[in-house]
Amino acid sequence: MKDLLDDIERWRTAGERIAVARVVDIEGSGPRDPGAAMAVTASGEVAGSVSGGCVEGAVVSEALAILNGERSAGIVTFGYSDDEAFAVGLTCGGTIHLYIEELDW
């Protein structure tokens, strides 16, 4: 998360709305450990990584849906057995659980 602070501060100063996704748990093999984080602005800028690239696109979509009011903050899960997770590239054999929320200043 510390890696994101400069970007988050720059975006906050510019008046951007920001969602943050954090790995909160993994089952089996996971690409990143709990605590890994990614920030997404309403305009689509991204900083950080929650999966080393394999599900980042799907996470950006989920974060934008939260910022657009299309879904609520909460846990999002990607696992090897999920068709969507396999389609976006999570082939490590494990399951990752992310908590995604809009930052509230």
N, C-alpha and C positions, 0 to 999 in steps of 0.2 A: 504494500500500500504506500510506503514511503516514496517509492519510485514515481507515484502518480501525483504527489503533492504539488509540484511545480506546475504541471499541466492543469490540475484542478483549480489552483489559485488564479492562473492566467484566464481560464474560462470563466470563473466566478466573477473576476474583475470586469470581464467583457459582458457580463449579464447572461451568460449561457445557462440553460438548465442542464443538469448532469445526472446521469444514472450510474450507479456503481454496482458491478457484479463481483461477488467474492466466492471463492471455493470454500464451502463450509464442511464438506465431507467427501470422502472417496470410498468406494468399495472395490476391492481388488486392485488392479493396476490402474493408475491414473496418470495423466500427463503432467499435472502440477499438484503440489501439496495444498492442503487447506491453508487459507490465508492469501493465496494468489489472488490478485485483483485486477480489474479492468474498468476503466471509466469511459463513458460514451456521452457525447453531447447531443442535444436535440438536432443540431445541424449535421451530425454524423461523424464528428471527429472522434478518434479512439486513441486511448493510451493504455498500456499494460497488456497483460495476457492471462487468461485463465486456463488455457489448454495447450499452449505452445503452437497454436494455429489451427488445430483440428476442428474446433467447434466455434471459433471466434465469430464467424458470420452469423450463425444462429443466435449467439448471445447478443450481438449487436441488434438483431431484429427484435429479440425479447426486450432489450433495454429501450429501444425506440418505441415499442408498443406501450411500455410503462409511461414514458415521457409524453406520449400522445393520448394517454388516458384510455387506451384500448384494453389494458389488463392492470391488475393490481400488483404491487410489490409482493415478492414471495420467493419460494423455493422453485427452481427449475432443475430438472434432472435429465442428464444424458447418459445413456448406457449402451453397451455393445449390443444388447438384445433389441434395442429400440430401432425401428426402421429409420427414423429421422436421424438418430445419432450416427448410424452407420452411413447414411447418405451424406452427412456433413463431415465424415472422416474420423469419428471416434472409434478407431479399430484397436485400441490398446487392450481391450478385453475387460475393462472395468467400467464403473459407473461414477460419474461426478455429480455432486449436488451443489448448486450455486444459489446464493441469495442475491436477488437483484432488487434494488430500490432507488428511487430518486433521492438525491441529496437534499436535505432540508436545512437551509441556512438559518 
